[in-house]
Amino acid sequence: MISTAIRLARVGSRSELAAAALLGLGYPCVLLAALIPNLWFFVSAAAVTYAADRYLHMRGSYLVNRLEKVRAGLPIRFLVRQLLLILLLARLDLADGAVFYIAVGGFLGFYALQVCQGALTTLIRIRRTMPVVTRNVDLHAVRIPDAPPQALMRRSSEKMLHLDMPAAAGLLVAASTGTYTYGYAGVAATLALGLIYLVALVPYLRRSRRVPSAPAILKVVDGWLREYQPTTVLYFSGSKESAYQVNMWLETMEQVEGRPLIILRERVIANQLAATSVPVICVPGGTHLMNLHLSTVRVALYPANVGKNIHILRVPTMKHVFIGHGDSDKIASVNPFSKVYDEVWTAGRAGRDRYALADVGVRDDDIVEVGRPQLAPIKPFTGAAKNPIPTILYAPTWEGWDDNPGNTSLLLAGENIIRRLIEAEQPVRVVYKPHPFTGIRDKKARAVHERITAMISAATAARAAEPRWAAAAEAERGERTAARADLTRIEARLAELATAGRAAADESEESRVSLADRYRLDETKRLRVEWNDAYWRSLGWWEHRTVTGGEPRLYDCFNEADGMVSDISSVVSDFIASGKPYAVTDSAALGAEAFKRQNTAVRAAVVLSNSAEELDQLLAAVADPSADPLTAGRAELKRYLLGPDKPASIDQFNAALRTLAATSETRNITVGRRLAEPEEAAGLDDSAPVGPTGTATEESVESPAETEGLPHDSPVGG
């Protein structure tokens, strides 16, 4: 019942639900107290509303956004409370007194100050917003001033609203004691503090505090591009939940030959990008992107099929390659949109055969097998469990854009899988890592996820109370305490390394100071490895765990697990690199044989029905690897799906880059020579003007306005 209430209220925990309930009950109580009137009841109820509001905002509760959408946002709630305070004064027969008029005038004046403060902070943010956000790009040629202090800009509206507290407190004291001076002093203090806030903001409107104009910034970025001369671009656009799709390619981009560059289209993705030494340019505007100097780029790589890809696909001087963000048998892996690319790079032979079977128009000659360079961190199976009891990872994919029951096991089988693992005759530890997109489209998926999380929490608590596990916990108490101390130390250092400049820097200031620092990046990577080790040591090897967020990463969970249960997704293909036993759920109830025929990655898997009754086969393979009948099949399937171990994937990747870059260069030279010939000899058509780099002129391509509105995912996304 409580979980249902949490889901309906769109809050993240019981404490948030309690705060939401107090907020919902608090305002009617404030109204009732004003009408009765009862001063102390009013004070108590108002204090509850202040505290509940503050708590929900500090927690970043989604309920706050929901209230904004129904015209019950924070400014309205503060205004209602102020009006109820005035009502209380009137009900206490103070309507004819000077304090009443001071209260009305004071709150009206304070509201005027709020309008001015909101306008100033908005104007400051606009004037500090650059047309691009960069990392590892030298912008010293343009002056970018420091950002205003966070004390002024962070949660600025919320801070301004809370300045009404002196006025409210003074008026309540005046009503209680009959000494109106308290009310006058409180109103004066609120107005004075609001005015001081405004005065503190004004200096940041001066020209010296603004970032340069968009043309000036773009000119410097263009100059840097001409000097750097990038040869390979990783291009990405997507929602904030999809940042993992570009992050998985960062280490590979650091190892590619030539001069790599990452181009992003959304600021929110730039904020979630992991640390990297590769130059990054985030260009939200289509027009700005189209005018960047990218003539030296020979290969563009695309991890996702999204509408904004067209802004780079239009450039013929570079070859375009779809590299995806995983290799699986899902429909997205054979998206017909892939026809727009010059080549499609797959991990192994399976990807090639998948396109041939789907017959979506991708030619076999345009498919190149390059392995999966980002799988290097996955450790191979040692043949024995890592801990005294095995760890089973449950990593279901999300519900997808349609209601196909085969999209995810979560809805029909998830709870059965977790229940059977928790109640297994031979105990195992369960690590549950859901897909980041889980529940964004289907509320049922979100509800199942919450129930599974509750099941795991309950099972962990129950196990902690059992003598066997309590003894293990006591024996390892010292080591776990030390691991937690290591986590605290590492996290503090990582927080220091995460920001190149001041903690109060905004994205413009970060663009100015965020130049590649090899020592800082190397230390960050080393600390990430240490953090992962300390994280798992801080947990008991018997403790079930739900893992969400960016850390630990999926591959870290692979290395901790002895077996896995998942769905048809790239998670399965990647896990196969470990050589460990795994199970895949036939959520659509096709039957084991049909399921294996249709999905390559299942050929060496234990196939689970929605009841998960076959799970014992996986647990038996994990318990006794020597008796596992699928060991040889997994090794063969690994070669088919992911390619040979030698040469290394990164070497295959770089070889493919060199070949395609050479093809691109040959094309550009040929076109350049053709354009240099007399127009009559070249046979050019005057009706289709051609630009100096071989690109069609503005009249012959879509304008940014025509493509800017294309959705990120739905029409072509995969």
C-alpha positions in Angstrom: 0.0 0.0 0.0 2.8 2.4 0.9 4.7 1.6 -2.3 1.5 2.3 -4.3 1.2 5.7 -2.5 4.8 6.4 -3.3 4.2 5.7 -6.9 1.1 7.7 -7.2 2.6 10.7 -5.4 5.7 10.4 -7.7 8.1 10.5 -4.7 11.2 8.5 -4.2 11.0 7.3 -0.6 8.8 6.9 2.5 10.4 10.1 3.9 9.4 12.0 0.8 5.9 10.6 1.0 5.6 11.7 4.6 6.8 15.2 3.6 4.3 15.3 0.8 1.5 14.3 3.1 2.5 17.0 5.6 2.6 19.5 2.8 -0.9 18.5 1.6 -2.4 18.6 5.1 -0.4 21.6 6.3 -2.1 24.2 4.0 -5.7 23.3 4.9 -4.6 23.5 8.6 -3.1 27.0 8.0 -6.4 28.1 6.4 -8.4 26.6 9.3 -6.1 28.2 11.9 -6.6 31.6 10.1 -10.4 31.2 10.1 -10.8 30.1 13.7 -8.6 32.1 14.4 -5.9 30.3 16.5 -2.4 31.9 16.5 -0.4 29.0 17.8 -2.2 26.5 15.5 -1.3 28.8 12.6 2.3 29.0 13.7 2.6 25.2 14.0 0.9 24.5 10.6 2.9 27.2 8.8 6.1 25.8 10.2 5.2 22.3 9.0 4.6 23.6 5.5 7.9 25.5 5.5 9.8 22.4 6.6 8.0 20.0 4.2 8.6 22.3 1.2 12.3 22.7 2.1 12.8 18.9 2.5 11.1 18.1 -0.9 13.2 20.7 -2.7 16.5 19.5 -1.1 15.7 16.0 -2.1 14.9 17.1 -5.7 11.5 15.3 -5.5 9.6 14.9 -8.7 6.5 16.0 -6.8 7.9 19.5 -6.9 7.7 19.5 -10.7 4.3 18.0 -10.7 3.0 20.8 -8.5 4.5 23.4 -10.8 2.6 21.9 -13.7 -0.8 22.2 -11.9 -0.1 25.9 -11.0 0.7 25.0 -7.4 4.4 25.8 -7.6 6.6 27.2 -4.9 5.9 30.9 -5.5 2.1 30.2 -5.4 2.5 28.3 -2.1 4.4 31.1 -0.5 1.9 33.6 -1.7 -1.0 31.6 -0.3 0.7 31.4 3.0 1.2 35.1 3.1 -2.4 35.8 2.2 -3.5 33.4 4.9 -1.3 35.4 7.4 -3.1 38.5 6.3 -6.4 36.7 6.8 -5.3 35.7 10.3 -4.5 39.4 11.2 -8.0 40.4 10.0 -9.7 37.6 12.0 -7.7 38.8 15.1 -9.4 42.2 14.7 -6.2 43.9 13.5 -7.6 45.0 10.1 -8.0 48.6 11.3 -4.5 48.8 12.7 -1.4 50.1 11.0 0.3 46.8 11.3 -2.3 45.3 8.9 -1.6 47.8 6.2 2.1 47.5 6.8 1.7 43.7 6.3 -0.3 44.1 3.1 2.1 46.8 1.7 5.2 44.9 2.8 4.1 41.7 1.0 3.2 43.6 -2.1 6.6 45.3 -2.1 8.3 42.0 -1.5 6.5 40.5 -4.4 7.8 43.4 -6.6 11.3 42.6 -5.4 10.8 38.9 -6.3 9.8 39.9 -9.8 13.0 42.0 -10.1 15.2 39.3 -8.6 13.7 36.7 -11.0 14.3 39.0 -14.0 17.9 39.7 -12.9 18.9 36.1 -12.4 17.3 35.1 -15.7 19.2 37.8 -17.5 22.5 36.9 -15.9 22.0 33.3 -16.9 21.2 34.2 -20.5 24.2 36.5 -20.7 26.4 33.8 -19.4 25.2 31.1 -21.8 27.6 30.4 -24.6 26.5 28.9 -28.0 28.8 25.9 -27.2 30.0 24.0 -24.2 33.5 22.7 -24.5 35.9 20.3 -22.7 39.6 20.1 -23.5 39.3 23.0 -26.0 41.6 26.0 -25.6 39.5 29.1 -25.4 42.2 31.5 -24.1 41.8 33.8 -27.1 38.4 35.0 -25.6 37.8 36.4 -22.2 35.3 34.4 -20.2 34.8 35.9 -16.7 34.2 33.9 -13.5 30.6 32.8 -12.7 28.6 34.6 -10.0 28.8 32.9 -6.6 26.5 29.9 -6.1 25.1 31.7 -3.0 23.5 34.1 -5.4 22.5 31.9 -8.3 21.9 28.4 -7.0 18.2 27.9 -6.0 17.9 31.7 -6.3 14.1 31.8 -6.5 13.8 29.5 -3.4 16.2 31.7 -1.5 14.4 34.8 -2.3 11.0 33.4 -1.3 12.3 32.3 2.1 13.2 35.9 2.9 9.6 36.4 3.8 10.3 34.6 7.1 11.4 37.7 9.1 8.1 39.4 8.1 6.0 36.4 8.9 7.7 35.9 12.3 7.5 39.6 13.2 3.8 39.9 12.3 3.0 36.7 14.3 4.9 38.0 17.3 3.2 41.4 17.0 -0.2 39.7 16.9 0.6 37.6 19.9 2.1 40.4 22.1 0.2 43.4 20.8 3.5 45.2 20.2 3.4 46.2 16.6 7.0 47.2 16.5 7.9 43.5 16.0 5.7 43.5 12.9 7.3 46.7 11.5 10.8 45.4 12.1 10.0 42.0 10.5 8.6 43.6 7.3 11.5 46.0 7.2 14.0 43.2 7.5 12.3 41.2 4.7 12.3 44.2 2.4 15.9 45.1 3.3 17.2 41.5 2.7 15.4 41.4 -0.7 16.9 44.7 -1.7 20.3 43.6 -0.6 19.9 40.5 -2.8 19.1 42.6 -5.8 22.0 45.0 -5.2 24.3 41.9 -5.0 23.1 40.7 -8.4 23.4 44.0 -10.3 27.2 44.0 -10.8 27.0 40.7 -12.7 25.0 42.6 -15.4 28.1 44.7 -16.3 29.7 44.0 -19.7 32.9 42.8 -17.9 30.9 40.1 -16.2 29.2 38.7 -19.4 30.6 36.1 -21.7 31.5 37.3 -25.2 28.9 37.3 -27.9 28.0 34.1 -29.8 29.9 35.1 -33.0 33.1 35.8 -30.9 32.9 32.4 -29.2 32.2 30.5 -32.4 35.1 32.3 -34.1 37.5 31.1 -31.4 36.1 27.6 -31.5 36.4 27.6 -35.3 40.0 28.8 -35.0 40.8 26.0 -32.6 39.3 23.5 -35.0 41.5 24.8 -37.9 44.5 24.4 -35.7 43.6 21.1 -34.2 42.4 19.6 -37.5 40.2 16.7 -36.2 40.2 13.6 -38.3 37.6 11.4 -36.5 34.4 12.6 -34.9 32.1 10.8 -32.4 28.7 12.5 -32.8 26.0 12.0 -30.2 22.5 13.4 -29.5 20.0 12.1 -27.0 18.1 12.5 -23.7 19.7 12.7 -20.3 19.0 9.0 -19.7 21.1 8.0 -22.7 24.4 9.5 -21.6 25.7 6.0 -21.0 25.6 5.4 -24.8 28.3 8.0 -25.4 30.2 7.3 -22.2 30.9 3.7 -23.2 32.9 5.0 -26.2 35.1 7.5 -24.4 38.0 5.1 -23.7 37.9 3.8 -27.2 38.0 7.4 -28.6 41.1 8.0 -26.4 42.8 5.1 -28.2 41.9 5.8 -31.8 44.5 6.9 -34.2 44.6 10.5 -35.6 43.0 13.5 -33.8 39.6 12.5 -32.3 36.8 14.9 -31.4 33.5 14.4 -29.7 30.5 16.5 -30.8 27.4 16.6 -28.5 24.1 18.3 -29.2 22.5 18.6 -25.7 23.9 20.5 -22.7 22.5 17.9 -20.3 24.7 15.2 -22.0 27.8 17.4 -21.6 27.1 17.7 -17.9 26.9 13.9 -17.6 29.9 13.1 -19.8 32.6 11.1 -17.9 36.1 12.4 -17.7 38.1 12.1 -20.9 41.2 13.6 -22.6 39.4 13.8 -25.9 38.3 17.4 -27.0 34.5 17.8 -26.6 32.3 20.4 -28.2 28.6 20.5 -27.4 26.7 22.5 -30.0 22.9 22.7 -29.3 22.2 24.9 -32.3 21.9 23.3 -35.8 23.0 26.4 -37.6 26.1 26.8 -35.4 27.0 23.1 -36.0 26.6 23.4 -39.8 29.0 26.4 -39.8 31.8 24.8 -37.7 35.0 24.1 -39.6 35.0 20.3 -39.9 36.7 20.1 -43.3 39.5 17.9 -41.9 37.2 15.3 -40.5 37.3 12.1 -42.6 35.2 9.7 -40.5 32.1 10.4 -38.3 31.0 7.8 -35.8 27.4 7.5 -34.6 26.5 5.5 -31.4 22.7 6.1 -31.8 20.1 6.6 -34.5 18.5 10.0 -33.7 16.9 12.8 -35.8 19.7 15.3 -35.2 22.2 13.0 -36.9 21.1 14.6 -40.2 23.0 17.8 -39.3 26.3 16.0 -39.9 25.1 13.3 -42.3 24.6 16.1 -44.8 28.4 16.6 -45.1 29.8 14.5 -48.0 33.5 15.2 -47.2 33.4 12.7 -44.3 32.4 9.1 -44.3 29.6 8.2 -41.8 29.6 5.0 -39.7 27.0 3.6 -37.4 28.8 2.0 -34.4 25.8 1.6 -32.1 25.8 1.3 -28.3 25.7 -2.4 -28.1 25.4 -5.6 -30.2 22.2 -7.6 -29.7 19.4 -9.4 -31.5 16.9 -6.6 -30.7 15.1 -5.0 -33.6 17.1 -1.8 -33.0 20.2 -3.6 -34.1 18.9 -3.9 -37.6 17.2 -0.5 -37.9 16.4 0.3 -41.5 17.7 3.9 -40.8 21.2 2.3 -41.0 21.0 2.6 -44.7 22.0 6.3 -44.5 25.5 5.5 -43.3 28.4 4.7 -45.5 29.3 1.7 -43.3 27.9 -0.2 -40.3 30.5 -1.6 -37.9 29.5 -4.7 -36.0 31.4 -6.7 -33.3 31.5 -10.0 -35.2 30.1 -12.2 -37.9 26.7 -12.3 -36.1 26.0 -8.6 -36.8 26.6 -9.2 -40.5 24.4 -12.2 -40.6 21.7 -10.3 -38.7 21.5 -7.5 -41.3 21.4 -10.1 -44.1 18.5 -11.9 -42.4 16.6 -8.7 -41.7 17.0 -7.5 -45.3 16.6 -3.8 -44.4 18.7 -2.5 -47.3 22.1 -2.5 -45.7 24.6 -4.0 -48.2 26.9 -6.7 -47.0 29.9 -4.8 -48.5 29.1 -1.9 -46.2 29.4 -4.0 -43.0 32.8 -4.1 -41.2 33.6 -6.4 -38.3 35.7 -4.5 -35.7 35.1 -6.4 -32.4 34.0 -4.5 -29.3 36.9 -2.4 -28.0 35.0 -1.3 -24.9 34.8 -4.9 -23.6 38.4 -4.9 -22.5 37.6 -4.2 -18.8 35.5 -7.5 -18.6 37.6 -10.2 -16.8 37.5 -13.7 -18.2 35.9 -16.6 -16.2 38.4 -18.2 -13.8 36.3 -21.4 -13.4 35.4 -20.8 -9.7 33.1 -18.6 -7.8 34.7 -15.3 -6.5 33.1 -15.6 -3.0 32.0 -18.3 -0.6 28.6 -18.2 -2.3 27.9 -17.4 -5.9 26.7 -14.0 -7.1 24.0 -13.9 -9.7 23.4 -10.6 -11.6 19.9 -9.8 -12.8 20.2 -7.1 -15.5 16.9 -6.8 -17.4 16.5 -4.4 -20.2 13.8 -1.7 -20.3 10.2 -2.0 -21.6 10.9 -0.4 -25.0 8.8 1.9 -27.1 6.0 -0.6 -27.7 4.2 -3.3 -25.7 5.9 -6.3 -27.2 6.2 -8.8 -24.2 9.6 -9.9 -25.5 11.1 -6.5 -24.8 11.8 -7.1 -21.1 11.5 -9.9 -18.6 10.8 -7.4 -15.9 7.0 -7.3 -16.3 6.2 -11.0 -16.6 9.1 -12.8 -15.1 11.1 -10.3 -13.0 9.5 -11.0 -9.6 9.6 -14.8 -10.2 13.3 -14.6 -11.1 14.2 -12.6 -7.9 12.0 -14.8 -5.7 13.6 -18.1 -7.0 17.1 -16.7 -6.5 16.4 -15.4 -3.0 14.8 -18.8 -2.1 17.3 -21.0 -3.8 18.2 -24.2 -2.0 21.9 -23.4 -2.2 22.2 -19.7 -1.2 23.3 -17.1 -3.7 23.7 -13.4 -3.6 21.5 -11.3 -5.9 22.7 -8.2 -7.6 19.9 -6.4 -9.4 20.9 -3.7 -12.0 18.0 -2.4 -14.0 18.3 -0.5 -17.3 18.5 3.3 -16.9 15.3 3.7 -19.0 13.2 1.3 -16.8 9.8 2.8 -16.2 10.1 5.9 -18.4 7.3 4.8 -20.7 5.4 2.1 -18.8 4.3 2.7 -15.2 3.8 -1.0 -14.8 7.5 -1.5 -15.4 8.3 1.1 -12.8 5.9 -0.6 -10.3 7.6 -4.0 -10.8 11.0 -2.4 -10.4 9.9 -0.9 -7.1 8.5 -4.2 -5.9 11.7 -6.1 -6.8 13.7 -3.4 -5.0 11.5 -4.0 -1.9 11.9 -7.8 -2.2 15.7 -7.4 -2.3 15.7 -5.1 0.7 13.5 -7.4 2.7 15.6 -10.4 1.8 18.8 -8.6 2.8 17.3 -7.6 6.2 16.0 -11.2 6.8 19.4 -12.6 5.9 21.2 -10.2 8.3 19.0 -11.6 11.2 20.0 -15.2 10.5 22.8 -16.6 12.7 24.9 -17.9 9.8 25.1 -14.5 8.1 25.3 -12.6 11.3 28.4 -14.5 12.2 29.9 -13.7 8.7 29.1 -10.1 9.2 30.8 -10.0 12.6 33.9 -11.7 11.2 34.3 -9.2 8.4 33.2 -6.1 10.3 36.7 -4.6 10.4 37.3 -5.1 6.7 34.0 -3.6 5.7 34.5 -0.6 8.0 37.9 0.0 6.4 36.4 -0.3 3.0 33.7 2.3 3.8 36.5 4.6 5.0 38.3 4.1 1.7 35.1 4.9 -0.2 34.7 8.2 1.7 38.3 9.1 1.0 38.2 8.2 -2.7 34.8 9.9 -3.2 36.2 13.1 -1.7 39.2 13.1 -3.9 37.1 12.3 -7.0 34.9 15.2 -6.2 38.0 17.4 -6.1 39.2 16.1 -9.5 35.8 16.3 -11.1 36.0 20.1 -11.3 39.0 21.6 -13.0 38.3 25.1 -11.6 36.2 26.6 -8.8 33.4 24.6 -7.3 31.0 27.5 -8.1 31.9 27.5 -11.8 29.1 27.4 -14.4 29.3 25.7 -17.8 30.9 28.7 -19.4 33.6 29.0 -16.8 34.2 25.2 -16.9 34.6 25.5 -20.7 37.3 28.0 -20.1 39.3 26.0 -17.6 38.6 22.4 -18.6 41.8 21.6 -20.5 43.0 18.1 -20.6 45.2 17.2 -17.7 46.8 13.8 -18.2 47.9 13.5 -14.5 44.4 14.4 -13.3 42.7 12.0 -15.7 45.1 9.1 -14.9 44.5 9.7 -11.2 40.7 9.7 -11.8 40.9 6.4 -13.6 43.0 4.9 -10.9 40.7 6.1 -8.2 37.7 4.7 -10.1 39.2 1.3 -10.0 40.0 1.7 -6.3 36.4 2.9 -5.7 34.9 -0.1 -7.4 37.1 -2.5 -5.3 36.2 -0.6 -2.1 32.5 -0.6 -3.0 32.3 -4.4 -3.2 34.5 -4.9 -0.1 32.2 -2.6 1.8 29.3 -5.0 1.2 29.0 -8.5 2.6 29.5 -11.2 0.1 26.2 -12.5 1.3 24.2 -9.3 0.9 21.8 -8.8 -1.9 22.1 -5.5 -3.6 20.2 -3.2 -6.0 22.6 -1.2 -8.1 21.4 1.9 -9.9 23.1 5.0 -11.3 26.4 5.2 -13.2 28.5 3.5 -10.5 29.3 0.7 -10.2 29.2 0.3 -14.0 27.6 -2.7 -15.7 31.0 -4.2 -16.5 32.0 -3.9 -12.9 28.9 -5.9 -12.0 29.9 -8.5 -14.7 33.3 -8.9 -13.0 31.6 -9.4 -9.5 29.0 -11.9 -10.8 29.4 -15.6 -11.3 26.4 -15.9 -13.6 23.7 -13.6 -15.1 20.0 -13.5 -16.0 19.0 -11.0 -18.6 17.0 -10.3 -21.8 17.6 -10.0 -25.5 19.9 -6.9 -25.4 23.5 -6.0 -25.8 24.0 -6.8 -22.1 23.9 -10.5 -23.0 26.4 -10.2 -25.9 28.7 -8.2 -23.7 28.5 -10.7 -20.8 29.4 -13.5 -23.2 32.9 -12.0 -23.3 33.4 -13.2 -19.8 32.7 -16.8 -20.6 30.5 -17.2 -17.6 27.1 -19.0 -17.5 24.0 -17.0 -18.2 20.3 -17.3 -18.7 18.0 -15.4 -21.0 14.2 -15.0 -20.5 11.8 -16.0 -23.2 9.2 -13.4 -22.1 7.2 -13.7 -25.3 6.8 -17.4 -24.7 8.1 -18.5 -28.1 9.4 -21.8 -26.7 13.1 -22.6 -26.1 13.8 -23.9 -29.7 12.1 -21.0 -31.5 13.7 -18.5 -29.1 17.2 -19.8 -29.9 16.5 -19.8 -33.6 15.5 -16.2 -33.6 18.1 -14.9 -31.2 21.8 -15.7 -31.7 22.9 -14.7 -28.3 20.7 -17.4 -26.7 22.3 -20.4 -28.3 24.6 -21.0 -25.3 22.2 -19.8 -22.7 19.8 -21.4 -20.2 16.4 -20.3 -21.6 13.9 -19.2 -18.8 10.2 -19.2 -19.1 8.2 -16.5 -17.3 7.9 -18.8 -14.3 11.7 -19.0 -14.1 11.5 -22.6 -13.1 14.5 -23.4 -15.3 16.7 -21.3 -13.1 18.1 -24.3 -11.3 20.0 -25.2 -14.5 21.9 -21.9 -14.3 22.6 -22.3 -10.6 23.9 -25.8 -11.2 26.3 -24.5 -13.9 27.5 -21.8 -11.5 28.0 -24.2 -8.6 29.9 -26.8 -10.7 31.5 -25.3 -13.8 33.1 -28.6 -14.8 29.7 -30.1 -15.3 28.3 -27.2 -17.4 27.3 -28.6 -20.8 27.3 -25.1 -22.4 30.9 -24.2 -21.7 32.1 -25.0 -25.2 29.1 -23.5 -26.8 29.8 -20.2 -25.0 33.3 -20.1 -26.3 32.2 -20.7 -29.9 29.4 -18.1 -29.6 31.8 -15.5 -28.2 33.9 -15.7 -31.4 30.8 -15.5 -33.6 29.2 -12.6 -31.7 32.3 -10.6 -30.8 34.9 -11.6 -33.2 38.3 -13.2 -32.6 40.5 -12.3 -29.6 43.4 -11.5 -31.9 44.1 -9.0 -33.3 42.8 -6.9 -30.4 39.5 -5.1 -30.9 41.1 -1.7 -30.8 43.5 -2.7 -33.5 40.7 -3.9 -35.7 38.8 -0.6 -34.9 41.8 1.5 -35.9 42.4 -0.5 -39.0 38.8 0.1 -40.1 39.3 3.8 -39.4 42.4 4.0 -41.5 40.8 2.3 -44.4 37.7 4.4 -44.4 39.6 7.6 -43.9 41.7 6.8 -46.9 38.5 6.2 -48.9 37.1 9.5 -47.8 40.3 11.3 -48.7 40.4 9.7 -52.1 36.8 10.8 -52.7 37.5 14.4 -51.7 40.6 14.6 -53.9 38.6 13.2 -56.9 35.7 15.6 -56.3 38.2 18.5 -55.9 39.9 17.8 -59.2 36.5 17.5 -60.9 35.4 20.8 -59.5 38.6 22.4 -60.7 37.9 21.5 -64.3 36.0 23.8 -66.6 32.3 23.6 -65.8 31.5 22.4 -69.3 33.9 19.5 -69.1 32.6 18.5 -65.7 29.1 18.5 -67.0 27.7 20.3 -64.0 24.1 21.2 -63.8 23.6 24.9 -63.0 20.3 24.1 -61.3 22.2 22.3 -58.5 24.9 24.6 -57.3 27.9 23.0 -55.5 29.9 24.6 -52.8 33.7 24.8 -52.6 34.1 21.6 -50.4 31.8 19.5 -52.5 28.7 20.1 -50.3 25.5 21.3 -51.7 24.8 25.0 -51.1 22.1 26.3 -48.8 19.5 26.2 -51.5 19.8 22.4 -52.0 19.8 21.1 -48.4 17.4 21.2 -45.5 17.7 24.1 -43.3 18.3 23.6 -39.5 14.8 24.7 -38.9 13.5 21.8 -41.0 15.4 19.2 -39.0 15.8 20.7 -35.6 12.3 19.5 -34.6 12.9 15.8 -35.4 12.4 13.7 -32.3 15.4 12.2 -30.6 14.3 8.6 -30.6 10.9 7.7 -31.8 11.0 7.8 -35.6 14.5 6.5 -36.2 15.9 5.8 -32.8 17.6 2.6 -31.8 
